[in-house]
Amino acid sequence: AQRVTQPEKLLSVFKGAPVELKCNYSYSGSPELFWYVQYSRQRLQLLLRHISRESIKGFTADLNKGETSFHLKKPFAQEEDSAMYYCALSPGGSQGNLIFGKGTKLSVKP
Amino acid sequence: GAVVSQHPSWVICKSGTSVKIECRSLDFQATTMFWYRQFPKQSLMLMATSNEGSKATYEQGVEKDKFLINHASLTLSTLTVTSAHPEDSSFYICSALSPLAGGIDTQYFGPGTRLTVL
């Protein structure tokens, strides 16, 4: 079964601390993986995708096929990073049919 | 950037009535749009894929006769919740697929519509 698991509902860190948002997936093929972010009272927006191998707002995520993980990391958290983060999987390789995890709420304290 | 709007942003209706929600891509054409449902403190669940000029593809467990989807143009998809009941109360979110530079499709999300059925 295709599934995305984000084990932490809430992650609270202090400003300047490293942050890692965990994401594990279950899919038999070669998925495309994404991280979406939703700031307070704003719409869901794409943060990054594994295929682009990019760093957005200091965040990076590496696809580990052996561990079927796609954890989101940032070395120094900022208060403006506080938001809901959703990991998503696209089985088809494009962004159709996204399967979302339940999300992790990141709270960065001053 | 690509912007997707939804109307209305919130709606309250009586049980048994029908409610229509619009999803528009404002500055791009979208042959494919998606409709999601989100319950409180839960993730987005894909309900259906809406393709311009053809019938929508519904996910397993989603009643197509209850959630009518019409994608009549390249910039508009509508979701009609027919004979709404309190259990249909939820947050409905649409997205539109648009190719980024380099040809990689990206979903752009609307702000969502809060439906409350009394």
Interface residues (C-beta under 8 A of the other chain):
Chain A: Q42 R43 L44 Q45 L46 R49 I51 S52 Y86 S94 Q95 G96 N97 L98 I99 F100 G101 K102 G103
Chain B: V4 T32 F34 Q42 S43 L44 M45 L46 T49 I93 S95 L97 I104 D105 T106 Q107 Y108 F109 G110 P111 G112
